Amino acid sequence: QLQLMETGGGLVQPGGSLRLSCAASGFVLDRFVFYAFAWFRQAPGKEREGVSCITSGGTITKYGDSMKGRFTISRDNAKNTVYLQMDSLVPDDAGVYYCAAQKFGTCDFSTQIYNYWGQGTQVSVSS
């Protein structure tokens, strides 16, 4: 059973940066490279929204409109880890950030297609 663990959240001032990590484990007759990953976030009282995603091969990435030019998703197949570099953070970026995975999947922001989810990491942006 694939398990995902997000780390790297915290409190940052507007304009600051954070790097989130999503470490995958629990591979049984399976491989990290088979999975596409996505980051979602959810603020209090709001729906979960897609932040970024990356295909299994890492060749295709996608970003939410408000994240383009500020966030960068990447993956390190040797470390079984996906990263989200977040720069120029604004208060609207605050929320719980979740990592999600789907086997042999595409880069997509539909939450229903992801089979595996982490527990989330809190990001707060405030002066």
C-alpha positions as CSV (number, residue, x, y, z in Angstrom):
1,Q,0.0,0.0,0.0
2,L,1.5,3.3,-1.1
3,Q,1.9,5.9,1.6
4,L,2.6,9.6,1.2
5,M,4.1,11.9,3.7
6,E,4.2,15.7,3.2
7,T,6.7,17.9,5.0
8,G,7.9,21.4,4.7
9,G,4.9,23.5,5.7
10,G,5.1,26.3,8.1
11,L,4.6,30.0,8.6
12,V,6.2,32.4,6.2
13,Q,5.9,36.1,5.5
14,P,4.3,37.4,2.3
15,G,6.9,37.3,-0.5
16,G,8.7,34.4,1.2
17,S,9.3,30.9,0.0
18,L,8.7,27.3,1.1
19,R,9.6,23.9,-0.3
20,L,7.2,21.1,0.3
21,S,8.2,17.5,0.0
22,C,6.1,14.4,-0.5
23,A,7.9,11.2,0.3
24,A,6.4,8.0,-1.0
25,S,6.9,4.6,0.6
26,G,5.3,1.2,0.8
27,F,6.1,0.0,-2.7
28,V,5.5,-3.8,-3.0
29,L,6.2,-5.1,-6.5
30,D,5.8,-1.5,-7.5
31,R,7.9,1.5,-8.4
32,F,7.8,5.2,-7.8
33,V,8.3,5.9,-11.5
34,F,4.9,4.4,-12.3
35,Y,3.1,7.1,-10.5
36,A,1.9,10.6,-11.4
37,F,1.6,13.0,-8.6
38,A,-0.3,16.2,-7.8
39,W,-0.4,18.8,-5.1
40,F,-3.7,20.1,-3.9
41,R,-4.5,22.7,-1.2
42,Q,-7.5,23.5,0.9
43,A,-8.2,26.7,2.8
44,P,-10.9,26.9,5.5
45,G,-14.3,27.0,4.0
46,K,-13.1,26.5,0.5
47,E,-13.0,23.5,-1.8
48,R,-9.8,21.6,-2.4
49,E,-8.1,23.0,-5.5
50,G,-5.3,21.7,-7.7
51,V,-2.0,23.4,-7.3
52,S,0.3,21.4,-9.5
53,C,0.8,18.0,-11.0
54,I,3.5,16.0,-12.7
55,T,3.4,12.9,-14.9
56,S,5.2,9.7,-14.1
57,G,7.9,10.5,-16.6
58,G,8.2,14.0,-15.3
59,T,7.9,15.5,-18.7
60,I,4.6,17.1,-18.3
61,T,3.7,19.5,-15.5
62,K,0.7,21.7,-14.9
63,Y,-0.1,24.6,-12.5
64,G,-3.2,26.3,-11.3
65,D,-3.6,29.8,-12.8
66,S,-2.6,31.7,-9.7
67,M,0.5,29.5,-9.2
68,K,2.0,29.9,-12.6
69,G,5.4,31.5,-12.5
70,R,5.7,31.2,-8.7
71,F,5.5,27.5,-8.0
72,T,7.6,24.7,-9.4
73,I,6.9,21.0,-9.1
74,S,9.7,18.4,-9.5
75,R,10.4,14.8,-8.7
76,D,13.5,12.8,-7.6
77,N,12.9,9.2,-8.6
78,A,16.0,8.1,-6.8
79,K,14.6,9.5,-3.5
80,N,10.9,8.5,-4.1
81,T,10.1,12.2,-3.5
82,V,8.1,14.9,-5.2
83,Y,8.8,18.6,-4.4
84,L,6.8,21.8,-4.6
85,Q,8.9,24.9,-4.6
86,M,6.7,27.9,-3.7
87,D,8.0,31.4,-4.2
88,S,6.5,34.9,-3.8
89,L,3.9,33.5,-1.4
90,V,0.8,35.6,-0.7
91,P,-1.8,35.2,2.0
92,D,-4.2,33.5,-0.4
93,D,-1.7,30.6,-0.7
94,A,-2.4,29.6,2.9
95,G,-4.0,26.3,3.5
96,V,-3.4,22.6,4.0
97,Y,-1.4,21.2,1.1
98,Y,-1.9,17.6,0.2
99,C,0.1,15.3,-2.0
100,A,-1.8,12.8,-4.1
101,A,-0.7,9.9,-6.4
102,Q,-2.2,7.8,-9.2
103,K,-0.6,4.8,-10.9
104,F,0.0,5.2,-14.6
105,G,-1.9,8.4,-14.4
106,T,-1.9,11.7,-16.2
107,C,-1.4,15.2,-15.0
108,D,-4.9,16.2,-13.8
109,F,-6.6,18.2,-11.2
110,S,-9.6,15.9,-10.7
111,T,-9.4,14.7,-7.1
112,Q,-11.5,11.6,-7.9
113,I,-8.7,10.0,-10.0
114,Y,-6.1,9.9,-7.2
115,N,-6.0,6.7,-5.2
116,Y,-3.5,7.8,-2.6
117,W,-3.4,10.9,-0.4
118,G,-1.1,12.2,2.3
119,Q,-2.3,13.7,5.5
120,G,-1.3,17.2,4.5
121,T,1.0,19.9,5.7
122,Q,-0.1,23.4,6.8
123,V,1.1,26.5,5.0
124,S,0.5,29.9,6.6
125,V,1.4,33.2,5.0
126,S,1.2,36.2,7.3
127,S,3.2,39.2,8.4
